[in-house]
Amino acid sequence: MESYIFYILLLLITGAGIGFLSGLLGIGGGFVMVPVQFWLLTSMGIDPTIAIRISLGTSLAVILPTALSGAYGHYRKNAVLLKPAAYLSATGIIGGIIGGTVASNISGNILTFIFGIAALIVAFRMISAKNEQRNEKPRDSIFYYTSGGLFAGLMSGLLGVGGGFIIVPFMTIIMKYDIHKAIGTSTLVIVFTAIGGIISYIFNGIGVGGLPPYSLGYINILQFVLLAVASIPMAQLGAKAAYILPSKELNYIFIAILAYIGLRMIGIV
């Protein structure tokens, strides 16, 4: 009984934390949800290969309503740019399907390492760009938007994260948008990148042996409910907090998160 209560409390606390981060920084929080779920599942005797795929798929399932909640909060602040979001989302959902399919069928160790290096590169680029002026006119390129959306979706499906860690730097560094607009738009886009990955994890996990109870493909419904019930309301709180903090502090927080993701993925922390 005690282990069951611990299981529930840990997932609720994790859900609350990732919900707040999602609303605050425009990211999905998968980098927290995935390792927590993986540890819980393997401690219950689930095969590690099955456990990591369930962790990735369930993470994306939680990201969907959490990001939608955060996007609504940012939309009320007029920080969601609908045209860029539409282009990013159109290819993001395709990338999510591809990334989820790859992750469901092959080992992602090498790609995970590459991803970690890429996250560190983006963090370094954001450090060097933090003092640049943001009064220049934002770019308006369909090619850039669709390419960025495809890559963000691919990484989202592959690693069970929302893709905001790519979308936010992409919009601030390459497309020259203010970070508040980038975060707000990112929360809407990751709704669609998550949808693509969810489709893949459900489809590729149907009929697989060794899944824990209450699983729909590689998505565990019980873990989804416990994580989502805490994350959805906290995403609203995070979205409100994003407008209390000035742009410089948001940049610092995002850089720190990116650096942690990179170091975590390459196995240093």
N, C-alpha and C positions, 0 to 999 in steps of 0.2 A: 504493500500500500504506500509506504514512504517513497519508494522509487517511482511509483506512478504519479504521486503528487509532485515530486521533483521534476519529472518529465513535463508535466503540465505547466508548472510555474516557470521553468526555464524557457519554454516556447512562448509563453505570454510575455515575459520580460524581453526576450529577443524581438518579438513582434513589435512591442512598444518602441524599442530603440530604433529599429529600422524604419518604422513609420515616421518618427520624428526626423531622421536623417533624410528620408525621401522628400518630405515637404521642405526641409531647410535647404538642401543642396541639389535637388533635382535628380537624385540617384535612386536606384532601386533598393539598395541594401543587401543585395545577394551575397556580397563578400562577407557579411556577418551571418546571414541565414544558412548558407551552404555548409560552412565548417561546423556550426552548432548541430544542424540536422545530421550531418555525417557522423559526428561523434555519438549522438544519441542512437542512431540506427545500428552502427557497428557494435556499440556496447550492448545492444539487444540481440546480437548474434547474426545480424543481416550481413550477407556477403558484401565486402567492400566495393566491388564493381557495381552491384545493384544499389548499394547505399549511396554512392556518389551520384548516380543517375537520378535516383529519387530526390536527393537533395537539390540537384540542379533544376529538375522539373517542378518540384513543389515550390522552390524559391520563385520561379517565374510566375507561378499561379498566384502567389501572395502579392508579388509586385504589381500585378494587373489592377486589383481594386485599390491598393495603396496609392499607386501613382495616379489613378483616376481621382481619388480623394484630394491628393495634393494639387493636381492640375486645376480642380475646381476652385481651390483656395487661391491659387495664383491668377486664375482667370478673373476672379472678382477684384483683383488688384491691377487688372489690365496688363499683366506681364506675360500672357501667352500670345505669341505671334502665330496666327492661324495659317498664313501662307507658307512660311518656312516649315511649320509643323506638318502640314499636309504633304509636302515633298519628302521630308525626312521619314515620315511614317509610311509612305507608299512603298519605298524600298526597304525600310526597316523591318516590315513584317516578312518580306521575302528573305532577307538576311537571317531573321530569327528562325525561319523554317529550315534553312540550310544549316545553320549552326547547331540547332537542336538535333538534326538528323546525323550530323557528323559525330556529335558528342554521344549519341545513343548507340553508336556502332564501333567506334575506335577509341584507343587510348588518347587522352588529350595532354599527356605530360609535356611533350615538346612544344605544342601550341600554347600551353599554359605558361611555359617559361618565356616564350616570345611575347606573350601578352603582358607578363610582368615587366619585362624590359621596356615594352612600349609605354606602359603606365608610368614608369620612372622617367622616360624621355619627355612625356607630356607634362609631368610634374615639374621637371627642370625647365621646360619651355615656359610654363606659367610663372615660375619664379623670375625668370629673366624678363618676362613681359609685364610684370605686375605694376610697374611704374609708367607704362606706356599710356598715352592719352587715348581716351575712348570717345572723343568727340568727332572722330572721322566718320564719314558716311558708311553704314554697313553695306557689305556686298550683297548682290542679288543675282545669284547664279544657280539655275536649275541643275546644272551638272554637278556643282559642288554639293548642293543639298542632297541629291539622289545618291551620290557616291558616299557622302558621310553617313546617310541613313542606312545604306547597305552594309557598310563596315560596322556600324554600331549594332545593327540587328544580328550580324554574324557573330560578334563577340557576345552579345546578349544570350543567344541560343546556345552557344558553345560553352559558356561559363556560368550560366544561370544568374546573370546579373542584368540590371535594367538597361545598361548601355549609356546611362547618363554621364559616366566617367569619360566617355568619348564625346558625347553630344555637347556638354557644357564647354569643354576646352575648344572644341571645333567651332562653336558659335562665338566664343569670345576672342580666340586667337586668329582663326582663319576668316570668319565672317564679320568680325569686328563689332559684335553686339555687346551691350552692357550685361554684366553678369546676372543681374536680376531678371532681365528678359531671357537670357540663356537658360537659367534655372527653371523659370516658369514654362518655357517652351519645351524643355527637356522632359518635364513631368508628364506632358501630354504624349510626346513621342514614344516614351518607354512603355506606355500602354500598348502600343501597336507592336513594338519589338517583342514584348512579352507574349502577345497573342501568337506570333509566329513560332516561338519556341515551345509554347504550351501545346500547340497542334502536333509538333514533332514528337515531344516526349510522351504524349498520350498514344499516338499512333504506333510508335516504335516499341512501347512497353506493353502493349496488349498481348496477352498470352505468354508472357515471360514468367518462368518459374522462380520461386524464391522471394516474391514480393510480399511485404508485410500486409496485414489486414487493412481494409478500407483504402485500397490503392486502385486508381484508375490509370492504367498504364504506369508510367514512372512518376505519377503525381499521387501523393498520399493525402487523402481527403481529411483525415484527422489532424495531421500536422498543419495542413492548409488552414483549417478553421481556427485552430488555436493561435497561429501566427497572425492571421488576417483580422481576427476580432480585436486584437490589441493595436495592430498597425494602422488600420483605417482612421480611427479618430485622432491618433497621434500625428498623422500626416497633415491634418488641418492645423494642429498646433505648430508643427514645424514650418508650415507655409507662412503663418503669422510671424514667427520668429525671424524669418528671412528678411522681413522688412524693418525689423528693429536693428539688425546688424548692418553697418555700412558695407559698401562694396569691397573695401580693402580687407576687412575681417573675414568676409565670405570667401575671398580669394585665398587667404591664408588657410582657412579650414579646409577648403577643397584641395589645396596643394598637399596638406598633411594627409588627407584621406587617400589621395592618389599615390603618394609615396608609400603609405602602409600597404595598399593593394599590391603595388609592384613588388615590394620586399616579401610580402606574404606569398605571392605567386611563384617567385623564384626560390622560395624555401629558406630565406634568411631569418624571418621572424615567424 
